Amino acid sequence: MKRIGLIVNPIAGIGGRVGLKGSDGAETLRLALELGAVPEALQRGTSSLLPLSSMGHAMELLTFPLEMGETSARDAGFTPTVIGEIRAGATTAEDTSRAARQMSALGVDLLLFAGGDGTARDIWRAVRPQFPCLGIPAGVKIHSAVYATNPRHAGELAEMFLEGRARLREAEVVDLDEDAYRAGNVSTRLYGYLSVPYRALLLQNQKAPSPASEALQTAAIGAAVVEAMQPGVLYILGPGTTTRAIARQMDVPKTLVGVDVVCDGNLVAQDVNQSQLLTMIETAPAKIVVTPIGGQGFLFGRGNQQIGPEVIRRVGRENIIVVSTSDKLNALRAQPLLVDTGSPDVDAMLAGYFTVITGFAERTVYRVAS
């Protein structure tokens, strides 16, 4: 009998769709809910458990009450063993750490946790470095290397580990200063390591920063995109230094870690959220310009949740422009670009091959996997 512990941070990622770039702090949570944010962590927890249903009575699932795991477990068809106590609707980081300590003491074979970088820090504080853990991606940034590439892969990787088909390795727990991040400053700190099951393409890498030497190439990419822009079309510019180079070519400001919209050489809207994008694309044709996250290769689902699955669906796959420096692609070592939009249908739509702009007159064809 294998025992799995499940912990869900119910507010993880709640600020993503509404453009808040994180979920840390009571004020951020309040503002996110005011803006109409819908929690997605519980659904992601459920999705991660579905691949484990085949283990049946060979597995016992331990979890904390209600939104901290019980709800996700029951929605996935499990009858979990519920331990601990929480204040429903008012969970804290200490609840996460407390749950991890209790499950570790009970000797679960693997601890699954749904959240983002802040949740990974809470788990890291609570368990010994050798304790087997695996993250279910549900946050906004997710720079840490302890997370599966998507919830389904978390369940598949957990099953492989429990069956002895995946070994543990040390993976970095890193986090950003969210206040600095919202101001456009990326300040990352390494906190420590967790032991996680590993299989290529199922576990994400740590985010890698863009080197200063990329400036000339990103400028060339920016010039190529601007030269091809069509009149009357909205261009939705995702976060990143490569997309910022496009704005610089147009001499308009760009939110480094936000989503901006330009049209006919002008800035139409800055630091928009999903709701605003859905309204805007009803009024004019649109294209989405995105660049993969360095070291991880994610096009959608990490740090750009404002460009949600419904925005992507309405804009259309044919109107997505992918830009990247060649160094960023080469660093992936032929591993595919990744998507984790929260919609399996949209992820499947995006899978396949994209032409990637890598310079002024340079293109490459690269595979995207869901």
VOBA-1610 file (N, C-alpha, C; in pm, whole numbers, padded with zeros to 5 digits, always signed):
BEGIN
Met+00084-00120+00000Met+00000+00000+00000Met+00087+00124+00000Lys+00075+00206-00104Lys+00148+00332-00113Lys+00060+00443-00056Arg+00126+00541+00008Arg+00052+00652+00068Arg+00100+00782+00004Ile+00005+00860-00045Ile+00034+00991-00103Ile-00031+01098-00018Gly+00042+01205+00008Gly-00014+01322+00073Gly-00047+01428-00030Leu-00160+01494-00017Leu-00201+01601-00108Leu-00229+01728-00030Ile-00162+01836-00071Ile-00186+01969-00012Ile-00215+02066-00125Val-00325+02138-00115Val-00362+02238-00215Val-00362+02376-00150Asn-00287+02468-00207Asn-00297+02608-00168Asn-00413+02667-00248Pro-00530+02687-00189Pro-00649+02720-00266Pro-00645+02855-00335Ile-00557+02945-00291Ile-00553+03077-00355Ile-00434+03090-00450Ala-00359+02983-00470Ala-00244+02991-00559Ala-00287+03033-00699Gly-00215+03127-00757Gly-00240+03169-00895Gly-00361+03257-00915Ile-00428+03295-00807Ile-00554+03368-00821Ile-00535+03506-00885Gly-00414+03561-00875Gly-00391+03693-00933Gly-00351+03690-01079Gly-00330+03573-01137Gly-00275+03564-01272Gly-00365+03618-01381Arg-00487+03567-01391Arg-00578+03607-01499Arg-00613+03756-01493Val-00616+03810-01369Val-00656+03951-01354Val-00535+04044-01354Gly-00418+03993-01390Gly-00302+04078-01412Gly-00229+04125-01289Leu-00245+04056-01174Leu-00179+04100-01052Leu-00041+04038-01033Lys-00003+03944-01120Lys+00133+03888-01124Lys+00173+03815-00996Gly+00076+03764-00925Gly+00107+03690-00804Gly-00016+03678-00716Ser+00002+03609-00602Ser-00110+03587-00511Ser-00072+03614-00366Asp+00052+03660-00342Asp+00099+03677-00205Asp+00030+03795-00137Gly-00013+03773-00013Gly-00065+03881+00068Gly-00216+03893+00065Ala-00273+03932+00179Ala-00418+03944+00192Ala-00474+04052+00101Glu-00400+04161+00081Glu-00448+04270-00003Glu-00457+04225-00148Thr-00357+04147-00194Thr-00361+04095-00331Thr-00481+04004-00351Leu-00508+03918-00251Leu-00623+03829-00259Leu-00753+03908-00267Arg-00766+04009-00182Arg-00888+04091-00182Arg-00907+04157-00318Leu-00801+04216-00372Leu-00811+04285-00500Leu-00843+04187-00613Ala-00781+04070-00609Ala-00805+03969-00713Ala-00952+03930-00717Leu-01011+03907-00598Leu-01151+03869-00592Leu-01242+03982-00639Glu-01205+04106-00606Glu-01282+04222-00653Glu-01280+04231-00805Leu-01169+04191-00865Leu-01155+04197-01011Leu-01218+04077-01080Gly-01277+03988-01002Gly-01347+03875-01061Gly-01265+03750-01077Ala-01152+03740-01007Ala-01067+03622-01019Ala-01139+03498-00970Val-01115+03387-01039Val-01173+03258-01003Val-01060+03163-00965Pro-01060+03109-00843Pro-00952+03016-00803Pro-00948+02894-00895Glu-00828+02852-00933Glu-00813+02738-01022Glu-00731+02626-00960Ala-00676+02649-00841Ala-00586+02551-00781Ala-00658+02419-00749Leu-00784+02425-00704Leu-00856+02303-00670Leu-00875+02214-00792Gln-00912+02276-00904Gln-00931+02200-01028Gln-00800+02138-01074Arg-00690+02211-01054Arg-00559+02158-01094Arg-00518+02042-01004Gly-00554+02052-00877Gly-00529+01941-00788Gly-00605+01816-00830Thr-00731+01835-00870Thr-00812+01724-00918Thr-00751+01661-01044Ser-00710+01745-01139Ser-00653+01695-01264Ser-00528+01611-01240Ser-00450+01649-01139Ser-00326+01575-01112Ser-00354+01436-01057Leu-00468+01417-00991Leu-00499+01288-00929Leu-00557+01187-01028Leu-00612+01233-01138Leu-00680+01142-01230Leu-00589+01030-01282Pro-00462+01058-01318Pro-00377+00948-01363Pro-00349+00844-01255Leu-00370+00881-01127Leu-00343+00788-01017Leu-00461+00697-00986Ser-00575+00721-01050Ser-00694+00642-01019Ser-00675+00494-01055Ser-00584+00468-01149Ser-00561+00328-01190Ser-00496+00246-01078Met-00436+00314-00978Met-00373+00241-00869Met-00475+00184-00772Gly-00597+00240-00771Gly-00707+00187-00692Gly-00673+00165-00546His-00698+00042-00497His-00679+00010-00355His-00532-00007-00320Ala-00443+00004-00416Ala-00300-00007-00386Ala-00244+00126-00334Met-00330+00229-00323Met-00284+00361-00280Met-00382+00420-00180Glu-00327+00482-00075Glu-00407+00558+00021Glu-00372+00704+00004Leu-00476+00789-00001Leu-00456+00933-00020Leu-00488+01006+00109Leu-00387+01076+00165Leu-00405+01159+00283Leu-00411+01304+00241Thr-00498+01381+00303Thr-00508+01521+00267Thr-00563+01603+00383Phe-00558+01736+00369Phe-00616+01826+00467Phe-00760+01856+00427Pro-00841+01913+00518Pro-00984+01929+00490Pro-01015+02027+00378Leu-01134+02007+00321Leu-01201+02102+00232Leu-01109+02149+00119Glu-01092+02283+00107Glu-01021+02338-00008Glu-00871+02312-00005Met-00818+02258+00103Met-00675+02230+00107Met-00641+02089+00057Gly-00738+02024-00008Gly-00708+01895-00069Gly-00825+01800-00075Glu-00908+01800+00029Glu-01020+01706+00034Glu-01114+01725-00085Thr-01146+01851-00118Thr-01238+01878-00229Thr-01181+01824-00360Ser-01053+01852-00386Ser-00989+01804-00509Ser-00991+01652-00514Ala-00961+01587-00401Ala-00956+01442-00397Ala-01092+01380-00426Arg-01196+01431-00363Arg-01329+01376-00385Arg-01377+01402-00528Asp-01344+01519-00582Asp-01381+01548-00721Asp-01313+01453-00819Ala-01196+01401-00780Ala-01124+01306-00865Ala-01171+01162-00844Gly-01267+01142-00754Gly-01321+01009-00732Gly-01257+00933-00618Phe-01173+00998-00538Phe-01106+00932-00427Phe-01187+00949-00298Thr-01167+00857-00206Thr-01219+00871-00070Thr-01097+00889+00020Pro-01056+01012+00044Pro-00929+01036+00113Pro-00939+01019+00263Thr-00823+00998+00325Thr-00811+01006+00470Thr-00781+01151+00504Val-00872+01216+00575Val-00859+01360+00603Val-00800+01379+00742Ile-00693+01456+00748Ile-00628+01486+00875Ile-00624+01636+00896Gly-00592+01679+01018Gly-00573+01820+01046Gly-00702+01900+01048Glu-00686+02029+01074Glu-00798+02123+01078Glu-00758+02253+01012Ile-00856+02321+00951Ile-00831+02453+00890Ile-00951+02543+00918Arg-00931+02671+00896Arg-01043+02767+00892Arg-01083+02780+00747Ala-01198+02727+00709Ala-01242+02730+00570Ala-01248+02874+00519Gly-01190+02895+00402Gly-01191+03028+00340Gly-01086+03122+00396Ala-01003+03075+00487Ala-00903+03164+00549Ala-00773+03088+00574Thr-00731+03007+00476Thr-00608+02930+00494Thr-00486+03019+00481Thr-00376+02973+00542Thr-00253+03053+00546Thr-00134+02968+00504Ala-00020+03035+00488Ala+00105+02964+00458Ala+00142+02868+00570Glu+00111+02904+00693Glu+00141+02816+00805Glu+00057+02688+00798Asp-00065+02697+00745Asp-00146+02577+00726Asp-00075+02481+00630Thr-00017+02535+00524Thr+00057+02453+00427Thr+00174+02383+00494Ser+00254+02460+00569Ser+00369+02401+00638Ser+00326+02298+00742Arg+00219+02327+00814Arg+00169+02235+00916Arg+00122+02104+00852Ala+00053+02115+00740Ala+00007+01996+00669Ala+00126+01912+00623Ala+00229+01978+00572Ala+00347+01907+00524Ala+00417+01835+00639Arg+00427+01902+00754Arg+00492+01839+00870Arg+00414+01715+00915Gln+00282+01727+00921Gln+00201+01614+00967Gln+00209+01496+00870Met+00204+01523+00742Met+00210+01415+00643Met+00348+01351+00640Ser+00450+01433+00659Ser+00586+01379+00666Ser+00600+01286+00787Ala+00543+01328+00900Ala+00550+01247+01022Ala+00473+01117+01007Leu+00368+01117+00924Leu+00289+00996+00902Leu+00352+00904+00798Gly+00462+00950+00737Gly+00539+00864+00648Gly+00479+00841+00512Val+00417+00945+00454Val+00368+00927+00317Val+00486+00901+00224Asp+00462+00827+00117Asp+00568+00793+00023Asp+00601+00911-00070Leu+00503+00998-00093Leu+00523+01114-00179Leu+00425+01222-00137Leu+00474+01346-00131Leu+00389+01460-00096Leu+00364+01542-00223Leu+00239+01546-00267Leu+00198+01628-00380Leu+00144+01761-00326Phe+00188+01872-00384Phe+00136+02001-00339Phe+00107+02091-00459Ala-00008+02156-00456Ala-00050+02245-00564Ala-00030+02389-00521Gly+00043+02465-00602Gly+00068+02604-00570Gly+00170+02665-00664Gly+00241+02764-00613Gly+00346+02830-00690Gly+00473+02835-00609Asp+00558+02932-00638Asp+00687+02938-00571Asp+00673+02961-00421Gly+00576+03041-00381Gly+00556+03063-00237Gly+00516+02936-00165Thr+00433+02854-00229Thr+00393+02726-00169Thr+00513+02633-00157Ala+00598+02631-00261Ala+00719+02548-00255Ala+00807+02589-00138Arg+00816+02718-00111Arg+00893+02765+00005Arg+00832+02714+00134Asp+00699+02716+00144Asp+00633+02668+00267Asp+00660+02519+00289Ile+00659+02441+00181Ile+00689+02299+00191Ile+00834+02278+00229Trp+00924+02352+00167Trp+01068+02341+00194Trp+01099+02367+00341Arg+01030+02464+00399Arg+01051+02495+00541Arg+01009+02380+00631Ala+00916+02298+00585Ala+00850+02202+00674Ala+00909+02061+00669Val+00974+02023+00560Val+01018+01883+00547Val+01169+01877+00532Arg+01224+01761+00561Arg+01369+01744+00544Arg+01402+01737+00394Pro+01523+01774+00355Pro+01558+01783+00213Pro+01540+01652+00136Gln+01553+01538+00202Gln+01545+01409+00133Gln+01402+01358+00117Phe+01304+01430+00173Phe+01167+01381+00169Phe+01108+01397+00030Pro+01048+01292-00030Pro+00998+01301-00167Pro+00877+01394-00179Cys+00890+01493-00267Cys+00784+01591-00289Cys+00769+01614-00440Leu+00655+01665-00481Leu+00634+01701-00620Leu+00527+01809-00629Gly+00558+01916-00702Gly+00465+02028-00716Gly+00370+02013-00833Ile+00244+02049-00808Ile+00142+02060-00913Ile+00133+02208-00948Pro+00165+02248-01071Pro+00171+02391-01102Pro+00034+02457-01095Ala+00021+02557-01007Ala-00105+02628-00992Ala-00082+02777-00965Gly+00044+02820-00960Gly+00075+02959-00931Gly+00087+03044-01056Val+00138+03164-01038Val+00154+03259-01149Val+00294+03247-01209Lys+00397+03255-01125Lys+00534+03263-01176Lys+00593+03124-01196Ile+00602+03049-01090Ile+00653+02911-01090Ile+00792+02903-01154His+00888+02970-01093His+01026+02963-01139His+01100+02842-01081Ser+01049+02785-00973Ser+01116+02672-00908Ser+01112+02548-00996Ala+01212+02463-00979Ala+01224+02341-01060Ala+01162+02220-00993Val+01073+02241-00896Val+01013+02130-00822Val+00873+02097-00875Tyr+00832+02163-00984Tyr+00697+02146-01037Tyr+00696+02066-01166Ala+00592+01984-01181Ala+00568+01917-01307Ala+00530+02021-01412Thr+00540+01983-01539Thr+00512+02079-01647Thr+00363+02112-01656Asn+00276+02023-01609Asn+00133+02053-01600Asn+00071+01955-01499Pro-00053+01978-01456Pro-00111+01890-01353Pro-00118+01743-01394Arg-00156+01715-01518Arg-00163+01575-01562Arg-00027+01508-01551His+00078+01579-01590His+00212+01522-01581His+00254+01500-01436Ala+00202+01582-01344Ala+00231+01561-01202Ala+00179+01425-01158Gly+00056+01392-01198Gly+00000+01262-01162Gly+00074+01147-01227Glu+00110+01165-01354Glu+00183+01059-01424Glu+00320+01035-01362Leu+00387+01144-01325Leu+00519+01132-01265Leu+00510+01071-01125Ala+00406+01107-01051Ala+00384+01048-00918Ala+00363+00897-00930Glu+00284+00855-01027Glu+00261+00712-01046Glu+00391+00639-01081Met+00471+00699-01170Met+00599+00638-01207Met+00689+00621-01084Phe+00692+00723-00999Phe+00776+00717-00880Phe+00728+00607-00786Leu+00598+00601-00763Leu+00545+00501-00671Leu+00566+00359-00723Glu+00575+00344-00854Glu+00597+00213-00914Glu+00745+00184-00938Gly+00833+00275-00893Gly+00976+00253-00906Gly+01032+00283-01043Arg+00958+00362-01124Arg+01003+00393-01260Arg+01058+00534-01274Ala+01074+00605-01163Ala+01133+00740-01165Ala+01212+00759-01037Arg+01332+00814-01051Arg+01419+00836-00936Arg+01410+00980-00888Leu+01455+01000-00763Leu+01455+01134-00706Leu+01579+01211-00748Arg+01564+01343-00758Arg+01679+01430-00774Arg+01653+01559-00699Glu+01758+01630-00665Glu+01743+01759-00598Glu+01700+01865-00699Ala+01605+01949-00659Ala+01557+02056-00746Ala+01545+02185-00666Glu+01568+02296-00734Glu+01577+02426-00668Glu+01440+02482-00630Val+01434+02540-00511Val+01319+02618-00467Val+01362+02764-00471Val+01304+02840-00564Val+01336+02982-00577Val+01207+03062-00572Asp+01219+03189-00542Asp+01101+03275-00539Asp+01142+03417-00569Leu+01043+03494-00615Leu+01063+03635-00646Leu+01005+03722-00536Asp+01057+03842-00527Asp+00995+03947-00447Asp+00878+03998-00530Glu+00753+03964-00490Glu+00637+03997-00574Glu+00616+04148-00587Asp+00644+04226-00482Asp+00627+04371-00494Asp+00722+04427-00598Ala+00848+04378-00596Ala+00944+04422-00698Ala+00902+04373-00836Tyr+00849+04252-00842Tyr+00807+04193-00970Tyr+00695+04276-01032Arg+00599+04318-00950Arg+00490+04400-01002Arg+00540+04534-01054Ala+00652+04581-00998Ala+00711+04706-01043Ala+00802+04687-01163Gly+00814+04563-01211Gly+00893+04535-01329Gly+01036+04495-01301Asn+01069+04467-01175Asn+01204+04426-01139Asn+01204+04278-01099Val+01286+04199-01168Val+01291+04056-01142Val+01405+04027-01045Ser+01371+03997-00920Ser+01470+03972-00816Ser+01444+03833-00759Thr+01527+03735-00801Thr+01506+03595-00764Thr+01604+03554-00655Arg+01557+03472-00562Arg+01642+03423-00454Arg+01629+03271-00444Leu+01741+03202-00431Leu+01741+03058-00408Leu+01724+03033-00258Tyr+01621+02953-00223Tyr+01596+02923-00083Tyr+01653+02788-00041Gly+01650+02691-00128Gly+01700+02559-00093Gly+01660+02458-00197Tyr+01652+02330-00157Tyr+01626+02222-00251Tyr+01524+02126-00192Leu+01446+02065-00280Leu+01358+01955-00244Leu+01393+01834-00330Ser+01364+01716-00281Ser+01387+01593-00356Ser+01260+01559-00433Val+01269+01558-00566Val+01151+01537-00650Val+01176+01426-00751Pro+01071+01350-00788Pro+01085+01252-00895Pro+01118+01323-01026Tyr+01197+01256-01110Tyr+01238+01321-01236Tyr+01215+01230-01355Arg+01156+01287-01457Arg+01151+01230-01591Arg+01152+01348-01687Ala+01236+01340-01791Ala+01244+01448-01890Ala+01105+01473-01950Leu+01073+01600-01969Leu+00949+01650-02026Leu+00831+01647-01928Leu+00847+01581-01815Leu+00740+01580-01715Leu+00767+01678-01601Leu+00895+01709-01576Leu+00933+01803-01471Leu+00994+01926-01535Gln+00950+02044-01493Gln+01000+02165-01555Gln+01137+02203-01499Asn+01211+02282-01578Asn+01340+02334-01535Asn+01321+02464-01457Gln+01427+02506-01390Gln+01427+02638-01326Gln+01436+02743-01434Lys+01370+02856-01412Lys+01379+02967-01508Lys+01521+03019-01514Ala+01568+03048-01636Ala+01702+03104-01656Ala+01689+03249-01699Pro+01768+03342-01643Pro+01761+03482-01682Pro+01818+03503-01821Ser+01772+03611-01886Ser+01824+03645-02019Ser+01957+03717-02004Pro+02064+03672-02074Pro+02192+03741-02064Pro+02191+03876-02135Ala+02276+03964-02088Ala+02284+04098-02147Ala+02326+04093-02293Ser+02398+03990-02334Ser+02448+03979-02471Ser+02338+03961-02574Glu+02214+03938-02529Glu+02104+03915-02622Glu+02049+04045-02679Ala+02098+04160-02636Ala+02037+04287-02672Ala+02029+04309-02823Leu+02137+04280-02894Leu+02138+04302-03039Leu+02039+04210-03109Gln+02034+04085-03067Gln+01944+03991-03133Gln+01798+04025-03105Thr+01767+04065-02981Thr+01629+04101-02952Thr+01588+04227-03029Ala+01681+04320-03049Ala+01652+04439-03129Ala+01619+04400-03273Ala+01692+04303-03327Ala+01666+04256-03463Ala+01530+04187-03472Ile+01497+04108-03368Ile+01366+04043-03365Ile+01256+04149-03360Gly+01275+04252-03276Gly+01177+04359-03265Gly+01155+04428-03398Ala+01262+04455-03471Ala+01250+04520-03601Ala+01173+04433-03700Ala+01197+04301-03695Ala+01128+04210-03786Ala+00978+04208-03760Val+00940+04205-03632Val+00798+04201-03598Val+00729+04332-03637Val+00793+04444-03606Val+00733+04574-03636Val+00716+04593-03787Glu+00815+04552-03864Glu+00807+04567-04011Glu+00688+04490-04069Ala+00653+04378-04007Ala+00544+04294-04059Ala+00408+04328-04001Met+00400+04426-03911Met+00272+04459-03849Met+00173+04512-03951Gln+00045+04470-03934Gln-00061+04507-04026Gln-00145+04620-03968Pro-00192+04711-04051Pro-00274+04823-04000Pro-00406+04774-03945Gly-00449+04838-03838Gly-00577+04808-03777Gly-00581+04682-03694Val-00467+04614-03678Val-00461+04491-03601Val-00405+04518-03462Leu-00472+04462-03360Leu-00421+04472-03223Leu-00311+04368-03204Tyr-00197+04410-03151Tyr-00088+04318-03120Tyr-00075+04309-02969Ile-00104+04190-02917Ile-00098+04165-02773Ile+00043+04118-02741Leu+00118+04200-02669Leu+00258+04172-02639Leu+00270+04110-02500Gly+00314+03984-02494Gly+00333+03918-02367Gly+00453+03970-02292Pro+00477+03922-02169Pro+00591+03969-02089Pro+00724+03925-02149Gly+00831+03993-02105Gly+00966+03948-02141Gly+01051+04054-02208Thr+01181+04032-02205Thr+01274+04128-02267Thr+01267+04124-02419Thr+01234+04009-02477Thr+01226+04001-02622Thr+01106+04078-02674Thr+00992+04066-02610Thr+00875+04143-02653Thr+00892+04291-02620Arg+00968+04322-02516Arg+00996+04463-02486Arg+01074+04528-02599Ala+01159+04450-02665Ala+01235+04504-02778Ala+01143+04546-02892Ile+01029+04479-02907Ile+00932+04518-03009Ile+00876+04656-02978Ala+00839+04677-02851Ala+00786+04807-02810Ala+00890+04917-02829Arg+01015+04885-02799Arg+01121+04986-02817Arg+01134+05026-02962Gln+01118+04931-03055Gln+01124+04965-03197Gln+01012+05060-03236Met+00901+05054-03164Met+00787+05141-03191Met+00792+05269-03109Asp+00892+05276-03017Asp+00907+05390-02927Asp+00785+05408-02838Val+00735+05295-02785Val+00626+05299-02689Val+00671+05224-02564Pro+00615+05257-02446Pro+00656+05188-02323Pro+00605+05044-02322Lys+00676+04957-02248Lys+00637+04816-02236Lys+00650+04773-02091Thr+00544+04709-02039Thr+00550+04653-01905Thr+00629+04523-01911Leu+00743+04518-01843Leu+00833+04403-01856Leu+00766+04273-01815Val+00690+04274-01707Val+00628+04150-01659Val+00476+04153-01675Gly+00427+04239-01761Gly+00284+04247-01788Gly+00254+04229-01935Val+00126+04244-01969Val+00078+04229-02107Val+00028+04364-02155Asp+00077+04408-02270Asp+00039+04537-02329Asp-00017+04515-02469Val-00091+04614-02519Val-00153+04604-02652Val-00115+04726-02734Val-00068+04703-02857Val-00032+04811-02947Val-00110+04795-03077Cys-00126+04906-03149Cys-00195+04904-03278Cys-00153+05027-03357Asp-00118+05008-03483Asp-00081+05119-03572Asp+00028+05207-03513Gly+00124+05145-03448Gly+00238+05217-03394Gly+00213+05286-03262Asn+00098+05265-03202Asn+00064+05334-03077Asn+00033+05233-02967Leu+00057+05275-02843Leu+00019+05195-02727Leu-00130+05214-02703Val-00205+05105-02709Val-00350+05110-02690Val-00388+05087-02544Ala-00321+04991-02481Ala-00351+04959-02341Ala-00229+04897-02278Gln-00207+04927-02151Gln-00088+04882-02080Gln-00126+04799-01958Asp-00051+04690-01936Asp-00068+04603-01819Asp-00213+04556-01805Val-00264+04492-01912Val-00404+04452-01915Val-00424+04315-01852Asn-00550+04285-01817Asn-00584+04154-01764Asn-00668+04077-01867Gln-00707+03956-01832Gln-00780+03871-01926Gln-00912+03933-01967Ser-00987+03989-01873Ser-01116+04048-01903Ser-01103+04162-02003Gln-01003+04247-01985Gln-00981+04357-02077Gln-00946+04308-02217Leu-00863+04204-02223Leu-00826+04148-02354Leu-00947+04092-02427Leu-01033+04022-02355Leu-01152+03964-02418Leu-01242+04073-02474Thr-01251+04186-02406Thr-01331+04298-02456Thr-01268+04360-02580Met-01136+04377-02577Met-01067+04444-02687Met-01071+04362-02816Ile-01056+04230-02806Ile-01051+04150-02929Ile-01188+04132-02992Glu-01292+04180-02925Glu-01424+04182-02986Glu-01438+04298-03083Thr-01348+04397-03071Thr-01363+04519-03151Thr-01270+04525-03271Ala-01168+04442-03276Ala-01070+04449-03386Ala-00997+04316-03397Pro-00943+04284-03516Pro-00861+04163-03528Pro-00736+04174-03442Ala-00686+04061-03396Ala-00573+04065-03302Ala-00475+03953-03331Lys-00351+03977-03289Lys-00246+03878-03290Lys-00178+03879-03153Ile-00126+03765-03113Ile-00056+03751-02985Ile+00091+03729-03013Val+00176+03806-02945Val+00321+03791-02959Val+00376+03744-02825Val+00437+03625-02823Val+00490+03569-02700Val+00630+03516-02721Thr+00704+03509-02612Thr+00839+03452-02613Thr+00848+03347-02504Pro+00919+03237-02526Pro+00928+03134-02423Pro+01009+03180-02304Ile+00979+03124-02187Ile+01055+03153-02066Ile+01189+03081-02074Gly+01296+03153-02051Gly+01430+03096-02058Gly+01449+02982-01960Gly+01507+02873-02008Gly+01533+02758-01923Gly+01417+02663-01909Gln+01292+02714-01918Gln+01172+02632-01904Gln+01105+02604-02038Gly+01101+02706-02125Gly+01041+02687-02256Gly+00891+02705-02262Phe+00828+02757-02155Phe+00684+02776-02158Phe+00646+02897-02243Leu+00550+02875-02336Leu+00492+02985-02413Leu+00373+03046-02341Phe+00288+02961-02285Phe+00169+03006-02213Phe+00157+02929-02082Gly+00107+02998-01979Gly+00079+02933-01852Gly+00178+02961-01742Arg+00282+03039-01769Arg+00378+03078-01668Arg+00403+03229-01680Gly+00344+03306-01588Gly+00369+03449-01585Gly+00291+03530-01687Asn+00214+03464-01776Asn+00132+03540-01872Asn-00011+03487-01875Gln-00065+03452-01756Gln-00199+03396-01749Gln-00307+03495-01792Gln-00270+03626-01804Gln-00366+03721-01859Gln-00411+03679-01999Ile-00319+03618-02075Ile-00353+03566-02207Ile-00407+03426-02186Gly-00531+03420-02137Gly-00591+03294-02098Gly-00640+03212-02216Pro-00690+03092-02189Pro-00730+03002-02298Pro-00840+03058-02387Glu-00935+03135-02331Glu-01041+03190-02415Glu-00987+03299-02507Val-00890+03377-02459Val-00825+03476-02547Val-00755+03406-02662Ile-00679+03301-02630Ile-00606+03226-02733Ile-00702+03165-02833Arg-00810+03106-02783Arg-00908+03041-02871Arg-00969+03142-02969Arg-01004+03260-02918Arg-01070+03359-03004Arg-00971+03422-03103Val-00849+03443-03061Val-00750+03501-03153Val-00712+03399-03260Gly-00697+03273-03221Gly-00666+03167-03317Gly-00519+03135-03323Arg-00490+03008-03339Arg-00351+02961-03344Arg-00273+03029-03454Glu-00338+03054-03569Glu-00269+03113-03684Glu-00228+03258-03660Asn-00280+03318-03554Asn-00247+03457-03523Asn-00157+03470-03401Ile-00086+03362-03368Ile+00012+03367-03260Ile+00152+03379-03321Ile+00225+03478-03278Ile+00361+03503-03325Ile+00457+03467-03212Val+00547+03374-03238Val+00645+03331-03138Val+00780+03393-03173Val+00841+03458-03075Val+00973+03520-03094Val+01068+03468-02988Ser+01192+03447-03026Ser+01291+03396-02931Ser+01430+03415-02986Thr+01525+03440-02898Thr+01665+03438-02941Thr+01706+03294-02966Ser+01803+03275-03053Ser+01849+03139-03083Ser+01915+03075-02961Asp+01981+03155-02878Asp+02044+03100-02757Asp+01940+03039-02664Lys+01825+03104-02652Lys+01721+03053-02564Lys+01668+02919-02615Leu+01652+02906-02745Leu+01607+02779-02802Leu+01715+02672-02790Asn+01839+02710-02817Asn+01949+02613-02808Asn+01964+02558-02667Ala+01936+02644-02566Ala+01951+02601-02427Ala+01850+02494-02388Leu+01742+02480-02466Leu+01643+02377-02438Leu+01691+02239-02482Arg+01799+02233-02559Arg+01859+02106-02602Arg+01757+02016-02671Ala+01685+02075-02765Ala+01588+02006-02850Ala+01461+01964-02777Gln+01449+01997-02647Gln+01322+01971-02580Gln+01217+02068-02633Pro+01092+02029-02639Pro+00990+02114-02701Pro+00955+02235-02616Leu+00896+02335-02679Leu+00832+02443-02607Leu+00706+02386-02541Leu+00661+02449-02433Leu+00553+02394-02352Leu+00437+02492-02337Val+00318+02437-02318Val+00200+02519-02289Val+00124+02454-02175Asp+00066+02537-02088Asp-00013+02490-01974Asp-00118+02596-01946Thr-00213+02613-02038Thr-00308+02723-02032Thr-00418+02703-01929Gly-00436+02580-01882Gly-00548+02548-01795Gly-00664+02486-01870Ser-00656+02483-02005Ser-00758+02420-02088Ser-00693+02311-02172Pro-00724+02183-02148Pro-00666+02076-02229Pro-00693+02092-02378Asp-00813+02143-02414Asp-00846+02162-02555Asp-00756+02266-02620Val-00732+02376-02550Val-00645+02481-02606Val-00501+02432-02610Asp-00457+02361-02507Asp-00322+02305-02509Asp-00304+02213-02630Ala-00404+02131-02657Ala-00396+02041-02773Ala-00395+02119-02903Met-00471+02227-02909Met-00473+02311-03028Met-00336+02373-03056Leu-00265+02407-02949Leu-00136+02473-02964Leu-00023+02375-02996Ala-00043+02247-02966Ala+00062+02149-02990Ala+00091+02138-03140Gly+00217+02108-03170Gly+00259+02099-03310Gly+00379+02187-03334Tyr+00389+02241-03455Tyr+00506+02320-03492Tyr+00469+02466-03517Phe+00557+02555-03468Phe+00544+02698-03490Phe+00670+02748-03560Thr+00652+02848-03645Thr+00767+02922-03697Thr+00805+03027-03594Val+00930+03027-03552Val+00978+03118-03449Val+01068+03223-03513Ile+01041+03350-03485Ile+01125+03459-03535Ile+01246+03471-03443Thr+01366+03451-03498Thr+01489+03454-03418Thr+01583+03567-03460Gly+01543+03649-03556Gly+01626+03759-03602Gly+01551+03838-03708Phe+01617+03936-03770Phe+01548+04021-03867Phe+01504+03942-03989Ala+01587+03858-04040Ala+01552+03774-04156Ala+01578+03628-04122Glu+01559+03593-03995Glu+01588+03458-03949Glu+01463+03394-03888Arg+01438+03272-03928Arg+01325+03196-03875Arg+01370+03053-03847Thr+01305+02989-03753Thr+01328+02847-03730Thr+01194+02784-03698Val+01181+02655-03725Val+01059+02583-03693Val+01085+02501-03567Tyr+00994+02514-03469Tyr+01015+02449-03340Tyr+00886+02385-03292Arg+00901+02272-03224Arg+00784+02195-03179Arg+00732+02246-03044Val+00601+02246-03031Val+00533+02280-02906Val+00460+02156-02857Ala+00475+02125-02729Ala+00409+02008-02670Ala+00319+02053-02556Ser+00210+01979-02535Ser+00118+02013-02426Ser+00137+01914-02311
//
